[in-house]
Amino acid sequence: MVVHHPDQADLLADVEQELSVLFRRARSASMLLARRVHPEMDAAGYALISQVEVGTAGGGAGVRASDVAQALGLDKSTVSRGLAQLENLGLIERVGDPDDGRARLLRLTATGSARFDAMRAQRQTEFRAILARWDTTDLNDLARLLTRLNTDLSWGDPAAPR
C-alpha cells in the first residue's frame, strides 16, 4: 500500500504539469528540427529519419522498414508512407540487404546524412549551452532521475531494454 503525504498530491500534479509542458515543447522541437533537415519534412519524418540514422550509425548497411516501425511503435503502413516521403525528398534511399538478396534496407543518402548531421550538431550545441549553466550536482540529479523515469515508463514498451 502506498502512503501519500498531504502535499504529495500537489507534487504529483506539479510533476504532471511540467511533463506536459516538456512533451509539448518536445513536439514543437521535433517540428523545428525536421524543418532544419528539410523544409518539407514534418515531425513524423524527423522520428523516421532518426531511426534510419540509428540503423546506419557505426557503418551499418541500413535498417529494415519493419524495424523502424517496431522501434517507433507505429503501424507498418504509416511508416511506409513516411519513408516514401523521405525518399521523395532525397533524404533516404533503399538498398539491397547484403545478408538477404530479397530484402531492402533503408539508409540516409549523402544529402540526408549531411543535413541530419548539421541539424544534430546545431541541436547539441543549443542544448549543451542551456545545460552548461547548470551545476554538476543538478546535472547528475537530472540524469539519474530521467534514467529512473525512463526505466519506470518502459514497462509497456517491447523495444525497451530491461
C-alpha positions as CSV (number, residue, x, y, z in Angstrom):
1,M,0.0,0.0,0.0
2,V,1.4,3.4,-1.0
3,V,1.1,6.1,1.7
4,H,0.6,9.6,0.2
5,H,1.6,12.6,2.2
6,P,-0.8,15.5,2.2
7,D,1.4,17.5,-0.1
8,Q,2.3,14.5,-2.4
9,A,-0.9,15.0,-4.5
10,D,0.2,18.6,-5.1
11,L,3.7,17.5,-6.0
12,L,2.4,14.8,-8.4
13,A,0.2,17.4,-10.1
14,D,3.2,19.7,-10.4
15,V,5.2,16.9,-12.0
16,E,2.4,16.0,-14.4
17,Q,2.1,19.7,-15.4
18,E,5.8,20.1,-16.0
19,L,5.9,16.8,-18.0
20,S,3.0,18.1,-20.1
21,V,5.0,21.3,-20.8
22,L,8.1,19.3,-21.7
23,F,6.2,17.0,-24.0
24,R,4.6,19.9,-25.8
25,R,8.0,21.6,-26.2
26,A,9.4,18.3,-27.5
27,R,6.7,18.0,-30.2
28,S,7.4,21.6,-31.2
29,A,11.1,21.0,-31.2
30,S,10.7,17.9,-33.4
31,M,8.9,20.0,-35.9
32,L,11.7,22.7,-35.9
33,L,14.4,20.0,-36.1
34,A,12.6,18.3,-39.0
35,R,12.5,21.6,-40.9
36,R,16.2,22.1,-40.3
37,V,16.8,18.8,-42.2
38,H,14.4,19.7,-45.0
39,P,11.7,22.4,-45.2
40,E,9.1,19.9,-46.4
41,M,9.7,17.3,-43.7
42,D,7.3,17.0,-40.8
43,A,7.8,15.9,-37.2
44,A,6.9,12.3,-38.0
45,G,9.6,12.4,-40.7
46,Y,12.1,13.5,-38.0
47,A,11.4,10.4,-36.0
48,L,11.7,8.2,-39.0
49,I,14.9,9.7,-40.3
50,S,16.4,9.5,-36.8
51,Q,15.7,5.7,-36.7
52,V,17.2,5.2,-40.2
53,E,20.3,7.1,-38.9
54,V,20.5,4.8,-35.9
55,G,20.4,1.8,-38.2
56,T,23.3,3.0,-40.2
57,A,25.4,4.5,-37.3
58,G,28.7,2.8,-36.9
59,G,28.9,1.7,-40.5
60,G,25.7,-0.4,-40.6
61,A,24.4,-1.3,-44.0
62,G,20.9,0.1,-43.2
63,V,17.7,-0.7,-41.4
64,R,14.6,-2.6,-42.4
65,A,11.3,-0.6,-42.6
66,S,9.8,-3.1,-40.2
67,D,12.5,-2.4,-37.7
68,V,11.8,1.3,-37.9
69,A,8.1,0.6,-37.3
70,Q,8.8,-1.6,-34.3
71,A,11.3,0.9,-32.8
72,L,8.7,3.7,-33.0
73,G,5.7,1.6,-32.1
74,L,3.9,2.6,-35.4
75,D,1.9,0.7,-37.9
76,K,3.9,-0.5,-40.9
77,S,1.7,1.3,-43.4
78,T,2.1,4.6,-41.6
79,V,5.9,4.1,-41.6
80,S,5.8,3.2,-45.2
81,R,4.1,6.4,-46.2
82,G,6.5,8.5,-44.1
83,L,9.5,6.7,-45.6
84,A,8.2,7.2,-49.1
85,Q,8.1,11.0,-48.4
86,L,11.7,11.0,-47.1
87,E,12.7,9.0,-50.2
88,N,11.0,11.5,-52.4
89,L,12.8,14.4,-50.6
90,G,16.1,12.7,-51.4
91,L,16.9,12.1,-47.7
92,I,16.9,8.3,-47.7
93,E,17.4,5.5,-50.2
94,R,16.6,1.8,-50.4
95,V,19.5,-0.5,-51.0
96,G,19.9,-4.3,-51.2
97,D,20.5,-6.2,-48.0
98,P,23.9,-7.8,-48.2
99,D,22.6,-10.7,-46.0
100,D,19.4,-11.3,-47.9
101,G,19.2,-10.5,-51.6
102,R,15.4,-10.3,-51.5
103,A,15.2,-7.7,-48.7
104,R,15.7,-3.9,-49.0
105,L,17.4,-1.7,-46.4
106,L,17.0,2.0,-45.7
107,R,19.9,4.3,-45.3
108,L,20.5,8.0,-45.5
109,T,21.6,9.5,-48.8
110,A,24.7,11.7,-48.8
111,T,22.3,14.7,-48.7
112,G,20.2,13.2,-45.9
113,S,23.3,12.4,-43.9
114,A,24.8,15.8,-44.3
115,R,21.6,17.6,-43.4
116,F,20.8,15.3,-40.4
117,D,24.4,15.7,-39.1
118,A,24.2,19.5,-39.4
119,M,20.9,19.6,-37.6
120,R,22.1,17.3,-34.8
121,A,25.3,19.4,-34.3
122,Q,23.2,22.6,-34.1
123,R,20.7,20.9,-31.7
124,Q,23.6,19.6,-29.5
125,T,25.2,23.0,-29.4
126,E,22.0,24.7,-28.3
127,F,21.0,22.1,-25.8
128,R,24.5,21.9,-24.2
129,A,24.6,25.7,-24.0
130,I,21.4,25.6,-21.9
131,L,22.7,22.8,-19.6
132,A,26.1,24.3,-19.3
133,R,24.5,26.9,-16.9
134,W,23.6,24.0,-14.5
135,D,25.9,22.8,-11.8
136,T,27.3,19.3,-11.7
137,T,25.0,18.2,-8.9
138,D,21.9,19.3,-10.8
139,L,23.1,17.6,-14.0
140,N,23.8,14.3,-12.0
141,D,20.4,14.5,-10.4
142,L,18.7,15.2,-13.8
143,A,20.5,12.2,-15.4
144,R,19.7,9.9,-12.5
145,L,16.0,10.9,-12.3
146,L,15.5,10.8,-16.1
147,T,17.1,7.3,-16.2
148,R,14.7,6.2,-13.4
149,L,11.7,7.7,-15.1
150,N,12.5,6.2,-18.5
151,T,13.1,2.8,-16.8
152,D,9.7,3.0,-15.0
153,L,7.9,4.2,-18.1
154,S,9.4,1.4,-20.3
155,W,7.1,-1.3,-18.8
156,G,4.8,-1.2,-21.8
157,D,7.5,-0.8,-24.4
158,P,8.6,-4.1,-26.0
159,A,11.6,-2.4,-27.6
160,A,12.8,-1.0,-24.2
161,P,15.9,-2.6,-22.6
162,R,15.2,-4.3,-19.3
